């Protein structure tokens, strides 16, 4: 029974856990943070967090983001320790369910096999679309979950979905066919062709690789592609150089461990962790346990070596270097990448962009790189229903205003500002008050800018 005092305590815990999620700055850490907080909130024995998307041919695409008390690999392979009936029911309903209210679901084969006595399952929703599912259960207490808990856990799940949105929702891709590349690795220019050539070279060997590039430029996508092409049947171990513990580093560099180790921001490992990693690189892979290192950095590692912050032997042990160009240096890829992100997030590929929208998108500097472009795709989807041709006024204020425009490509801030004003006037059919409102500026400012740019 949920007493008023207990309800007040639950709401307090939901607020506290929501604040913790708001403080998370890295998307890759968010799923574990969400799951751990949910288990703490409900005192569940086990749980897992799924991301949900749409397959091109229809139906739900599901990826296991985090698991506690379950075999994550078995879950992803749809083994019998995942209750597909419960998950499908939540996705179809778009609302949470609890075993005390749905006792017949406890007779599902997977739940019987696992001796589950109680479960609670809620969706993560954005704009009435299910983007994830949080499942919790208990094998020791049949009274562990009850219907009065659902509103509190659902409130927490809603905040978790917003945290995903804030950090840039990760594109959920279906199982890639041979030769397919992640979205961030699309590219037609010479710089990206060089990247593809180096990925092929890395995939054909086992030497350590350093992927250098700005934050959000797709370093993780490169590491994933190298791993997939080299040996996707082996596990991919991911470490964050800013937060990894000595125990985590020791675990993935143990001689008996096989697979690819991807170390994000390798330059920020502690000295003792650098030493452990350098020793493993020096030792090489064991004959019966193929192992390789792919590291990435947004820092100038050579400068860190010179300052004594990074080990010289580890730096020179990263034999192959792959430099990822920032998005502002590959404007020809912006529109194909945006179309790919829109498709991955479930928007049909029928939309096109007006000439002015294309100009603004290609010539914006994209300081957040692919992460920011993915966020723009999500923001566009949130405006549904979108017109078949997306105009400049649908774009975010930063892009419409020309903030960060890459003038070195032959387009100036003045050019892009004029295009944004003209687009607003066209879309408002000459109504200057409406155009000013859509641009987010006073009408007097619009008149002044129109005069400056020779617009009538």
C-alpha positions as CSV (number, residue, x, y, z in Angstrom):
1,X,0.0,0.0,0.0
2,X,1.3,3.4,-0.9
3,X,0.7,5.8,2.1
4,X,0.9,9.6,1.6
5,X,4.2,9.6,3.5
6,X,5.6,6.9,1.2
7,X,4.3,8.8,-1.9
8,X,6.1,11.9,-0.7
9,X,9.3,10.0,-0.2
10,X,9.0,8.5,-3.7
11,X,8.5,11.9,-5.3
12,X,11.5,13.2,-3.5
13,X,13.6,10.3,-4.8
14,X,12.3,10.9,-8.3
15,X,13.4,14.5,-8.1
16,X,16.8,13.6,-6.8
17,X,17.4,11.0,-9.5
18,X,16.2,13.4,-12.2
19,X,18.8,15.9,-11.0
20,X,21.5,13.3,-11.3
21,X,20.4,12.6,-14.9
22,X,20.5,16.3,-15.7
23,X,24.1,16.4,-14.6
24,X,25.2,13.6,-17.0
25,X,27.2,15.1,-19.9
26,X,28.1,12.0,-21.9
27,X,25.5,10.1,-23.9
28,X,27.3,6.8,-23.7
29,X,27.1,6.9,-19.8
30,X,23.4,7.8,-19.7
31,X,21.9,4.3,-20.1
32,X,23.8,2.9,-17.2
33,X,23.0,6.0,-15.1
34,X,19.2,5.6,-15.9
35,X,19.1,1.9,-15.2
36,X,21.1,2.1,-11.9
37,X,18.8,5.0,-10.7
38,X,15.7,3.0,-11.6
39,X,16.9,-0.1,-9.7
40,X,17.7,2.1,-6.7
41,X,14.3,3.8,-6.9
42,X,12.3,0.6,-7.0
43,X,14.6,-1.8,-5.2
44,X,14.4,-4.1,-8.1
45,X,16.6,-7.2,-8.3
46,X,17.4,-7.0,-12.0
47,X,16.6,-4.8,-15.0
48,X,17.5,-3.7,-18.5
49,X,17.1,-0.6,-20.7
50,X,16.2,-0.9,-24.3
51,X,16.3,1.7,-27.1
52,X,13.5,1.4,-29.6
53,X,13.4,2.5,-33.2
54,X,11.7,1.5,-36.5
55,X,13.0,-0.9,-39.0
56,X,12.9,0.3,-42.7
57,X,10.4,-2.5,-43.5
58,X,8.3,-1.6,-40.4
59,X,8.1,-3.0,-36.9
60,X,10.2,-2.2,-33.9
61,X,14.0,-2.3,-33.9
62,X,15.4,-2.9,-30.4
63,X,18.9,-2.5,-28.9
64,X,20.0,-3.3,-25.4
65,X,21.6,-0.2,-24.0
66,X,22.3,-1.4,-20.4
67,X,21.6,-4.5,-18.3
68,X,21.9,-5.4,-14.6
69,X,21.5,-9.0,-13.5
70,X,21.1,-10.1,-17.2
71,X,23.4,-11.3,-19.9
72,X,23.4,-8.3,-22.2
73,X,24.6,-10.4,-25.2
74,X,21.8,-12.9,-24.7
75,X,19.3,-10.1,-24.4
76,X,20.4,-8.5,-27.7
77,X,20.1,-11.9,-29.4
78,X,16.5,-12.2,-28.1
79,X,17.2,-15.2,-26.0
80,X,14.6,-16.6,-23.5
81,X,15.7,-14.3,-20.6
82,X,13.9,-11.3,-22.2
83,X,10.2,-11.1,-22.0
84,X,9.2,-10.1,-25.5
85,X,5.5,-10.2,-24.7
86,X,5.9,-7.6,-21.9
87,X,8.1,-5.4,-24.0
88,X,5.9,-5.6,-27.1
89,X,2.8,-4.8,-24.9
90,X,4.5,-1.6,-23.5
91,X,5.6,-0.5,-27.0
92,X,2.1,-1.0,-28.4
93,X,0.3,0.6,-25.5
94,X,2.8,3.4,-25.0
95,X,2.3,3.1,-21.3
96,X,3.7,1.2,-18.4
97,X,2.5,-2.2,-17.0
98,X,3.1,-3.9,-13.7
99,X,2.7,-7.6,-12.8
100,X,0.2,-7.1,-10.0
101,X,-2.2,-5.6,-12.6
102,X,-1.3,-8.0,-15.4
103,X,-0.7,-11.4,-13.6
104,X,-1.3,-13.4,-16.8
105,X,1.9,-12.0,-18.3
106,X,3.8,-13.8,-15.5
107,X,2.9,-17.0,-17.3
108,X,5.0,-16.0,-20.3
109,X,7.6,-18.7,-21.0
110,X,10.6,-16.5,-20.5
111,X,9.3,-15.2,-17.1
112,X,8.4,-18.7,-15.9
113,X,11.9,-20.0,-17.0
114,X,13.5,-17.2,-15.0
115,X,11.2,-17.7,-12.0
116,X,10.2,-14.1,-12.0
117,X,7.7,-13.2,-9.3
118,X,7.1,-9.6,-10.2
119,X,7.9,-7.1,-12.8
120,X,7.4,-3.4,-13.7
121,X,7.9,-2.1,-17.3
122,X,7.6,1.5,-18.5
123,X,8.2,3.3,-21.9
124,X,10.6,6.2,-22.5
125,X,8.6,8.6,-24.8
126,X,9.4,11.7,-26.8
127,X,6.6,13.5,-28.6
128,X,4.3,10.5,-28.0
129,X,6.9,8.2,-29.7
130,X,8.4,5.3,-27.7
131,X,12.2,5.6,-27.9
132,X,13.0,3.2,-25.2
133,X,11.7,0.7,-22.6
134,X,12.8,0.2,-19.0
135,X,12.2,-3.3,-17.6
136,X,12.6,-4.2,-13.9
137,X,11.9,-7.5,-12.1
138,X,12.4,-9.5,-8.9
139,X,12.7,-13.2,-8.4
140,X,12.5,-13.2,-4.6
141,X,9.5,-11.0,-3.8
142,X,6.1,-11.2,-5.4
143,X,5.1,-8.0,-3.8
144,X,8.1,-6.0,-5.1
145,X,6.0,-4.0,-7.5
146,X,2.5,-2.6,-7.4
147,X,0.3,-0.3,-9.5
148,X,0.6,2.8,-7.3
149,X,4.4,2.8,-8.2
150,X,3.7,3.3,-11.9
151,X,3.1,7.1,-12.0
152,X,6.4,7.7,-10.1
153,X,8.5,5.4,-12.3
154,X,6.8,6.7,-15.4
155,X,7.7,10.3,-14.4
156,X,11.3,9.2,-13.9
157,X,11.3,7.5,-17.4
158,X,9.9,10.7,-18.9
159,X,12.8,12.6,-17.5
160,X,15.2,9.9,-18.8
161,X,13.8,10.4,-22.3
162,X,14.4,14.1,-22.0
163,X,18.0,13.5,-20.9
164,X,18.5,11.4,-24.1
165,X,17.1,14.3,-26.1
166,X,19.3,16.8,-24.4
167,X,22.5,14.9,-25.1
168,X,21.5,14.1,-28.7
169,X,19.5,10.9,-29.2
170,X,21.8,8.2,-30.6
171,X,20.7,7.0,-34.0
172,X,19.4,3.5,-33.6
173,X,20.5,1.5,-36.7
174,X,19.3,-1.9,-37.7
175,X,21.8,-4.7,-38.1
176,X,24.2,-3.4,-40.7
177,X,24.7,-5.5,-43.9
178,X,28.2,-6.3,-45.0
179,X,30.0,-3.2,-46.2
180,X,27.5,-0.7,-44.7
181,X,28.9,2.2,-42.8
182,X,27.5,4.1,-39.7
183,X,25.7,7.4,-40.5
184,X,28.7,9.5,-39.4
185,X,30.9,7.8,-41.9
186,X,29.0,8.9,-45.0
187,X,31.3,11.2,-47.1
188,X,32.1,12.0,-50.7
189,X,35.0,14.4,-50.3
190,X,38.7,13.5,-50.5
191,X,39.2,13.9,-46.7
192,X,36.6,11.2,-45.9
193,X,37.9,9.0,-48.7
194,X,41.2,9.0,-47.0
195,X,39.5,8.1,-43.7
196,X,37.8,5.2,-45.4
197,X,41.1,4.0,-46.9
198,X,42.8,4.1,-43.5
199,X,39.8,2.2,-41.9
200,X,40.3,-0.6,-44.5
201,X,44.0,-0.6,-43.7
202,X,43.3,-0.9,-40.0
203,X,40.7,-3.6,-40.5
204,X,43.3,-5.7,-42.3
205,X,45.8,-5.6,-39.5
206,X,45.9,-5.8,-35.7
207,X,48.1,-2.8,-34.8
208,X,46.8,-0.1,-32.4
209,X,45.0,2.9,-33.9
210,X,44.5,6.5,-32.8
211,X,41.4,8.3,-34.1
212,X,41.9,12.1,-33.7
213,X,39.2,14.7,-34.2
214,X,36.9,17.3,-32.6
215,X,34.2,16.3,-30.1
216,X,31.2,15.0,-32.0
217,X,33.1,14.4,-35.2
218,X,32.4,10.6,-35.3
219,X,35.4,9.1,-33.6
220,X,33.2,6.4,-32.0
221,X,31.7,5.5,-35.5
222,X,35.2,5.0,-36.9
223,X,36.2,2.8,-34.0
224,X,33.0,0.7,-34.4
225,X,33.6,0.4,-38.1
226,X,37.2,-0.8,-37.6
227,X,36.0,-3.4,-35.1
228,X,33.1,-4.5,-37.3
229,X,35.4,-5.0,-40.3
230,X,38.2,-6.6,-38.3
231,X,36.3,-9.1,-36.2
232,X,32.7,-8.3,-35.3
233,X,32.2,-11.8,-33.8
234,X,34.5,-10.7,-31.0
235,X,33.4,-8.3,-28.2
236,X,33.9,-4.5,-28.3
237,X,35.0,-3.2,-24.9
238,X,34.5,0.6,-24.4
239,X,36.4,2.7,-21.8
240,X,36.0,6.4,-21.1
241,X,39.5,7.9,-20.4
242,X,37.9,10.6,-18.2
243,X,36.0,8.2,-15.9
244,X,37.5,4.7,-16.2
245,X,38.6,3.1,-13.0
246,X,41.9,1.2,-12.6
247,X,39.8,-2.0,-12.3
248,X,38.0,-1.4,-15.6
249,X,41.3,-0.8,-17.4
250,X,42.9,-3.9,-15.9
251,X,39.9,-6.0,-16.8
252,X,39.9,-5.2,-20.5
253,X,43.7,-5.5,-21.0
254,X,44.1,-8.9,-19.2
255,X,45.9,-11.4,-21.4
256,X,42.9,-13.7,-21.7
257,X,40.6,-11.0,-22.9
258,X,39.7,-11.0,-26.7
259,X,38.2,-8.4,-28.9
260,X,38.6,-4.6,-29.5
261,X,39.2,-2.2,-26.7
262,X,38.0,1.3,-27.6
263,X,39.3,4.0,-25.3
264,X,37.6,7.4,-25.7
265,X,39.8,10.4,-24.7
266,X,42.8,8.2,-24.1
267,X,44.9,11.2,-23.2
268,X,42.9,11.7,-20.0
269,X,43.7,8.3,-18.5
270,X,45.5,8.5,-15.2
271,X,49.3,7.8,-15.3
272,X,48.9,4.4,-13.7
273,X,46.2,3.5,-16.3
274,X,48.3,4.7,-19.1
275,X,51.1,2.4,-17.8
276,X,48.8,-0.6,-17.7
277,X,47.6,0.0,-21.3
278,X,51.1,0.7,-22.6
279,X,52.3,-2.7,-21.1
280,X,49.4,-4.5,-22.8
281,X,50.2,-2.8,-26.2
282,X,53.8,-3.8,-25.8
283,X,52.9,-7.4,-25.0
284,X,50.7,-7.7,-28.0
285,X,47.8,-10.2,-28.5
286,X,47.9,-13.8,-27.2
287,X,47.6,-16.5,-29.9
288,X,44.3,-17.7,-28.6
289,X,42.8,-14.3,-27.8
290,X,42.9,-11.8,-30.6
291,X,43.0,-8.3,-29.1
292,X,43.5,-4.8,-30.4
293,X,43.4,-1.2,-29.2
294,X,41.5,1.7,-30.9
295,X,42.0,5.0,-29.0
296,X,40.5,8.4,-29.7
297,X,41.3,11.9,-28.6
298,X,40.1,15.4,-29.1
299,X,43.3,16.7,-27.4
300,X,46.7,17.3,-29.1
301,X,48.4,14.1,-27.7
302,X,51.9,15.1,-28.8
303,X,51.5,18.3,-26.8
304,X,50.4,16.3,-23.8
305,X,53.5,14.1,-24.3
306,X,55.7,17.1,-24.3
307,X,54.1,18.5,-21.1
308,X,54.5,15.1,-19.4
309,X,50.8,14.4,-19.2
310,X,50.8,11.4,-21.6
311,X,53.3,8.5,-21.9
312,X,55.6,8.7,-24.9
313,X,55.7,4.9,-25.3
314,X,51.9,4.7,-25.5
315,X,51.7,7.6,-27.9
316,X,54.2,6.1,-30.3
317,X,52.6,2.7,-29.8
318,X,49.5,4.0,-31.5
319,X,50.9,3.1,-34.9
320,X,48.1,4.2,-37.3
321,X,46.7,7.7,-37.1
322,X,43.3,8.6,-38.5
323,X,42.4,12.3,-38.6
324,X,38.7,13.0,-38.8
325,X,37.8,16.3,-40.5
326,X,35.2,18.5,-38.7
327,X,31.9,18.8,-40.4
328,X,32.5,22.4,-41.4
329,X,35.3,21.1,-43.7
330,X,32.9,18.7,-45.5
331,X,29.9,20.8,-46.5
332,X,29.1,18.5,-49.3
333,X,28.2,15.8,-46.7
334,X,25.8,17.9,-44.5
335,X,22.6,17.2,-46.5
336,X,23.2,13.5,-47.1
337,X,24.1,13.1,-43.4
338,X,21.0,15.0,-42.2
339,X,18.8,12.8,-44.5
340,X,20.4,9.7,-43.0
341,X,19.8,10.9,-39.4
342,X,16.2,11.8,-40.2
343,X,15.7,8.3,-41.7
344,X,17.3,6.6,-38.8
345,X,15.0,8.4,-36.4
346,X,12.0,7.2,-38.3
347,X,11.1,10.0,-40.7
348,X,10.4,8.8,-44.3
349,X,12.9,10.0,-46.9
350,X,10.3,11.9,-48.9
351,X,11.2,15.3,-47.5
352,X,13.4,17.7,-49.3
353,X,14.9,21.1,-48.4
354,X,14.3,24.5,-50.0
355,X,17.2,26.1,-51.8
356,X,17.6,28.6,-48.9
357,X,17.5,25.9,-46.3
358,X,20.2,24.0,-48.2
359,X,22.4,27.0,-48.4
360,X,22.0,27.7,-44.6
361,X,22.7,24.0,-43.7
362,X,25.8,23.7,-46.0
363,X,27.4,26.9,-44.9
364,X,26.8,26.7,-41.1
365,X,30.0,25.9,-39.2
366,X,28.5,23.1,-37.1
367,X,30.7,23.6,-34.0
368,X,29.1,20.5,-32.4
369,X,29.8,18.4,-35.6
370,X,27.8,15.3,-36.1
371,X,26.3,15.4,-32.6
372,X,24.8,18.8,-33.4
373,X,23.6,17.7,-36.8
374,X,21.9,14.7,-35.2
375,X,20.3,17.1,-32.7
376,X,19.0,19.2,-35.6
377,X,17.4,16.1,-37.1
378,X,15.6,15.4,-33.8
379,X,14.4,19.0,-33.6
380,X,13.0,18.9,-37.1
381,X,11.2,15.6,-36.3
382,X,9.7,17.2,-33.2
383,X,7.9,19.7,-35.5
384,X,5.9,17.0,-37.2
385,X,4.0,17.1,-39.4
386,X,6.7,18.6,-41.5
387,X,6.0,19.9,-44.9
388,X,7.3,17.8,-47.8
389,X,9.8,20.6,-48.6
390,X,11.4,21.8,-45.4
391,X,11.9,25.6,-45.5
392,X,14.6,27.7,-43.9
393,X,12.1,28.8,-41.2
394,X,11.9,25.2,-39.9
395,X,15.6,25.3,-39.0
396,X,17.0,26.2,-35.5
397,X,17.7,29.8,-34.7
398,X,21.5,29.4,-34.7
399,X,21.4,28.1,-38.3
400,X,18.8,30.7,-39.5
401,X,20.8,33.5,-37.9
402,X,24.0,32.3,-39.5
403,X,25.8,31.8,-36.2
404,X,29.1,30.1,-36.8
405,X,28.8,30.2,-40.6
406,X,31.9,28.9,-42.3
407,X,32.9,32.0,-44.2
408,X,36.1,30.4,-45.4
409,X,33.9,28.4,-47.9
410,X,33.0,31.5,-49.8
411,X,29.8,32.5,-48.0
412,X,29.7,35.3,-45.5
413,X,27.5,35.9,-42.5
414,X,25.9,38.7,-44.5
415,X,25.0,36.3,-47.3
416,X,23.4,33.8,-45.0
417,X,21.6,36.4,-42.9
418,X,20.0,37.9,-46.1
419,X,18.9,34.4,-47.1
420,X,17.3,33.8,-43.7
421,X,15.4,37.1,-43.8
422,X,14.2,36.5,-47.4
423,X,13.1,33.0,-46.5
424,X,11.1,34.3,-43.5
425,X,9.4,37.0,-45.7
426,X,8.6,34.4,-48.3
427,X,7.1,31.9,-45.9
428,X,5.1,34.7,-44.2
429,X,3.9,35.9,-47.6
430,X,5.3,39.3,-47.0
431,X,3.8,39.8,-43.6
432,X,6.6,41.6,-41.8
433,X,5.2,41.2,-38.3
434,X,4.9,37.4,-38.8
435,X,8.4,37.2,-40.4
436,X,10.0,39.1,-37.5
437,X,8.2,36.7,-35.0
438,X,9.5,33.7,-36.9
439,X,13.0,35.1,-36.9
440,X,12.8,35.9,-33.2
441,X,13.6,39.6,-33.6
442,X,11.7,42.8,-33.1
443,X,9.9,44.2,-36.2
444,X,12.0,47.4,-36.0
445,X,15.1,45.2,-36.3
446,X,13.6,43.4,-39.3
447,X,13.0,46.7,-41.1
448,X,16.6,47.8,-40.4
449,X,18.0,44.5,-41.7
450,X,15.8,44.6,-44.8
451,X,17.2,48.0,-45.6
452,X,20.8,46.9,-45.0
453,X,20.4,44.0,-47.4
454,X,18.4,45.8,-50.0
455,X,15.2,43.8,-49.4
456,X,11.8,45.5,-50.1
